[in-house]
Amino acid sequence: MSSRKEWQVFVSCKVTDSRGNKTRDWELARNIYELLKENSINAFMSTLSIIETGNSNYQEEIDFALGKAKVLIVVATSPDHLESGWVKHEWETFQNEVNSDRKRRCQIVVFVENIPVSSLPLGLRRLTVISEGPGALDQLLSFVKNALKYANGSNPKEVPFLIQRRKKKSIWIFTSIAVICLLVVLGALALYISQNSLYEKLVEYYETVRSKFDSVEQEIKNAGESLHTVENLILNEIGEGLNEANAKLLEIRELRRKTMKTIEVLIQEGDFGDSEIRALYLIVNESYVEQDAIDELIDRYIKEKWEYQMTTHGLRNQIFECETKLIFFEDKMLRYRYEIEIWKRDFSKPDSLLLKLEEVKNGVNEVQSKISQVLSEIQELKYEPL
């Protein structure tokens, strides 16, 4: 058996249907797998990668790849496929590892075709969902590259947990030493009161920053949901327009076909007048003019659909950038909260923790400013019927 690869991405999908034929999920997953390999990303897809590894133990190779992967891509064209045996095992296993913090900084992305987010299993709804369509693969590749960069980033160094215990010695030798001890105790008490006051101030400020963080996190979630709703509304309206235009086009062609058939019959029978034939040919000519206008309208619908999809793709990338930055600041906050507790216990200097928390707060404010701008752009997305 060849040496095992350091898998970066695990691609999960339902491989065959009830009749043993390859599913549409598998075709989409294969396209994603090939795209990742073209971009020098070590991707694992069971039906293709296990053959390369030469390992006949199917379960062992899948578990190994799940353990190594930093990103899991779940591909589906039906909600039922996400609940099927291997697929559910793979995404639930990966999600449990992430939730238990054994796979820190790892990400799951769901790639779907014709599945609304509301139909996904509860465990997948809050994750990043990308729908198949123009630019979807580019969006997925961008997500994977950013996720791998984030996963490979250095973790904050952990602060050693040192507790210094001070031994107290009772000295009853001279009265002067007793007085000195009393002064020392009073000084220590004053220091403790001062330290405790500053500790409470640090905790209070941390909670303020945390509250700000939670608020921005909710705004990012709202932005994602708003974008999904607006995008669906606009694309549905454009789709309805396209359907109406295509229906009208079929109606015009049918009218022209019947008119030409009538002209042909009249000519064969020789029972017609010039004015009657001219009127019929006028109908045919007008149908061509009307068809050209509808063809132009269809082209405009298709162009508008593409432009809206490109706009929403850009906004979705901005939302992902905000999420990534917020995760970075959350890691810092957890480390600083730990440092606050350490500082309280060993009576060392606060080491500018207030300034560090202020830095995090400023960073969160920048993210809030960015996501507010994105929300504003989403609210401005409107569709004017053609």
N, C-alpha and C positions, 0 to 999 in steps of 0.2 A: 504493500500500500504506500502511495506517495506521501511525502510530508504534508502535514495539514496547513492550509492557508490561514492567514489572519483575516477572517471574513469581516467586512465593514458593514455590509447591508444584507439583510435577509428579506427575500421577496416571497410572500405567502399568497397562495391562491388555491381555489378548488380546481383540480386538474381535469377530471373526467366527469361526464354526466352519467345518468342511470344506464345508458346504453353503451358506455365505455368510450364515447367520443370525446375529444378534447373540447373543453369549454371555451367560451368567449373570454372568461377570466384568464385562462391559461395563455391565450393569444396576447392579451394586453400585458400580462406579466412577462411574457417572453420579450416583447418590445422594450419594456422597461429594463429588463435584465441586460439586453444587448446594448441599450443606450448607456447604462452604467459601465459596462465593460469597455465601450468605446471611449469613455472618459476616465479610464484607468482606475475604476473603483471596483474593489473585490466584492462582487455580488454573489449571493448564494440563492439558487433556485433549485429545489429538490430534484426535479426530473432531469435537470441538465447538469447540476454540479456534482451530484453523487456519482454519476458515471465518471466524471473527471477525477474524483478522489480515489476511486477504486475500492472504496469501503463497502462491503456487502451488508453491513449492519446499518439499515436505514434509520432506525430510531436513534442510534448512537451518533450518527453524522448530523442529523437534524438538531439534536440537543447541543452538540458541540458548536454548530453554526449559530444557534440562538444565543448561546453563552458568549460568543465572541462579537456578534454584530452590535454596532452602535445605533443603527437605524433599522426599524422594521417597517416594510411597505406591505400593507394589506390590500390586495386587489380583489374587487368584487363587482358583479353586475346584478346581483340579487341579494336581498337581506338574508335569505335562507342559506346562501353559500357561506356567509360569515358565521353561521351557527353549525356548519358541517364539522365532522370530527377533527381532522388534522388542522384545518384553518383556525377553528376556535381554540384548539390546544396551543397552537403557535402564538396567537396574539394574546391569549390570556396568560400564558407562561411569561412572555416578554413583559407584559404590563405588570404582573406581580413582581417581577424582578426590579422594575423601575420604581414601583410604589414602595417596595421594601428598602430602597436606596442601595441595593446591591449592584444596580446598573445606573450609576450616577451620570447625569447629563445625556442619557440616551433618549431617543425620540421615536414616536410611532406616527406614521402618516397613512391615511386611508385614501386609496385611489379608486374611485367608483365611476360607473357608467349608468346613468338613468336611475340613480337611487337618491331620494331626498335625505337630508341629514336626520329628519325625524323618524325615518324607517330603520336607522342603524341601531345595533345593540347599545344599551345605555353606556357600556364601558368604552364605546368608540365615539360617541356623539361629541364629547368635549375636546376631541383631538383635532389636529389639522386634517381637513377633508378637501381633496382636489378632485374635481369632476372632469371626466374625459371630454375633450374638445380642443379647439385651436389654441395652441400655446400651453396646453396642460402638461405635456412632457417636459417642456422647458421650465415650467414652474416647479415641477417635481424635482428636476435635476438641481435647480437652484436651491430648493429646500434641503435636499440631501447633502449638497456641498457645505451649506451653512451649518447644518446639524453636525456633520463630521468635524468641522472646524471647532465647533463649540464643545463636542464630546472629547476632542483631543487637547483642549485647553488645560492649563495647569490649575490644579485645585488649590484653594487657599490653604496656606500652611496652618496647621493646628497649633494652638497655643498650649504649651505644657501646663498641666494642672498641678500646681505646686501649692501646698498649704504648709505654711510655716507655723509650727506650734511653739509658742513661747513658754518656757518654763518659769514658773514663779518660785522664787526662793525667799523664805522668811528670814529676815535678819533682825535678831534682837540683841545686838551687841552694845551699841552706843546710841544715845538719844539723837545725836546729830544725824546718824545714818537713817534712823526712823523717820526723821523729818524729810530727808532727801527722798526716801521711798514714797512718802505721802505726796510730795511734789511730782514725782514720776507718775504715780497713779492718776493724779489730777490732770497731768498733761496728756496721758494716754486717753483718759476719758474725754477730754476736749477734742483730741484728734479723732476719736471714734465718732463723736457727735458730728464733727466736720465731715468726716469720710461718709457717714451715713446720709448726711444731707446731700452731698454731692452725688452719692449713689442713687438716691431717690430722684434727683434732678436728671441724671443720665437715663434712668429707666423711663421717666416721664417723657423725655425727649425721644427716646427710642420708640415708645408707643405712638407718639405723634407721627414719626416718620413711617412707622408700620401702617398706621391708619391711612396715610397718604398713599402708601404702596398698594394697599388693598383697594382703594378708590380707583387708582389708575389701572390696576389689574381688571377691575370690573368694566372700566371704560373700553379697554382693549377687547374684552369679550363682547361688549355691546357693539363695537365697531365691526367685528367679524360677523355677528348675526345680522346687523343692518346691511352690510355689504351683500351677504347671501340673499337676503330678502329683496333688496332693490334689484340685484342682478337678475333674479328669477322673474320679477315683475316685468322688467324691461325686455328680457329675452322672450317672455311669453307674449308680450304685446307685438314684438317684431315678428314672432312666429305666426301669430294670428293674421297679421298683415300679409305675410308671405302666402299663407294658406288661401286667403281671400283672393290675392292676385293670381295665384295658380289656378284657382277654381274659375275665375273670370277668363283666364287665358284658354282653358279647356272649352268654356262655353262659346268663345269667339271662334275657335277652330271648328267646333261642331257646326255652328251656324254657317260658316264658310263652306264646309263640306256639303251640307244639305243644299245650299244655294247653287254650288257648282253642279251638283247632281241634277237639280231642277233645270238648269241651263242646258245640260247635256241631253236630257229627255226632250225638251222643247225643240232643240236643234234636230234631233233624230226624227221627231214626228213632223217637223216643218210647220207646226201649228203655233206660230208666235208672231208678235208684232215687234217692230224696232224699239218702240218705247218700252215695251215689257222687258226685252233683253237688256236694254241700257239700264233700266232700273235694277235688274238683278246684278249686272256687273258693277254698278255703283255700290251695292251692298258689299260685294266681295272686296272692292278697293278700300272701302271704309273699314272693313274688318282688319285689313293689313295695317292701316294707320293706327287703329286702336291696339292691335297686337304689339306694334313697336313701342307704343306708350307704356303698355303693361310690362314689356320686357325691360324697359328702362327703369320702371318702378321696382321690379324684382331685383335688378342690379343694385339699386340704392338701398333696398332692405338688407341685402347681403353685406354691402359695405358698412352700413350702420351697425349690423350685428358684430362684425369683426372689430370695429372701432370700440364698441362698448366692452367687448371681451378683453381687448388690450388694456383699456382703462381700468377695469376691475382687476385684471392680473397685476397691474402696477400697484394698485391700492392694497391688494392682498399681500404683496411682498413687503410693503411698508408696515403692515400690521405685524407680519412675522418678525421684522427687524425690531419693532417695539417689544414684542414678546421676548425676544432673545436678550435685549438689553435689560429688561425687567428681571429676568432670571439671573443675570449677572449681578445686579444690585441686591437681589434677595440673598444670594450666597454671601455677599459682604455683610449684610445685616445680621445673618445668623452668626457669622464669625465675631462681629462686634458685640452682639448680645452675650456671647460666651466670654469675651474679654471683660465685659462689665462685671460679670460674676467673679471672675478670677481676681480682678482688681479689688473687689470688695473683700475677698477672703484673705489675701496676703498683704493688704495695706500698702501695696506699691503705688507708684504714681499713675494717674489716669491715662497717661500717654496720649493726650490730645484726642480722647475718644469723642468728645463733643464735636471737634473739627471733622473727624472721620464720618460721624453721623450726618453732619452738615453737608459733606461732600456727597453722600448717598442721597440725601434729600434733594440737592440740586440736580443730581442725575435723574431722579424720579420725576422732578418737575420738567426736565427737558423731554422725557418720554411722554409726559402728559401733554405738553405743548404740541408734540408731534402727532399724537393720536387724536388730539382735538382738531388739528388741521385735517387729518384723514377723515374724521367724522363729518367735518364741514364739507369736504369734497364729495363724500358719499351722499349727503343730503342734497347736494346740488345736481346729482345724477338724475336727470329727468328725460323722458322720451316724448318727443313731439311727433305724433302720428303724421305719416306722409300723406 
